[in-house]
Amino acid sequence: MSGHSRVDGDDRLSRQREDALPEPANATVLQKRQFLNRIAQRTGQRNADIRNIVEATLAELGDAIAAGQTLALPPLGRARINRQKDVSGSEVIILRLRRRKGDIASSAQDEE
């Protein structure tokens, strides 16, 4: 057995994955209006027709996360709370999202 423990290997792998991701401060933000436009394009429906459904969906997702539920929603993936804390009067919830490679590929094809 080598001198490295499994934890050390996991830490290195985790850091490599984090290095491959953009910094949160540099990440682009998808606003609600843009989100609605994308859904309208994907479905062929008008924004006004989908707005209530999307808002209800987002509210349910928020309620489920706040209740500590794990979300199993393909093609989004499986999301669970990793950490949670209160900061300056706001609740900060850090989620871990796991996506299957097939779900990622099908999402990318849908956007083309």
Secondary structure, 3 states (H helix, E strand, C coil): CCCCCHHHHHHHHHHHHHHHCCCHHHCCCCCHHHHHHHHHHHHCCCHHHHHHHHHHHHHHHHHHHHCCCCEEECCCEEEEEEEEEEECCEEEEEEEEECCHHHHHHHHHHHC
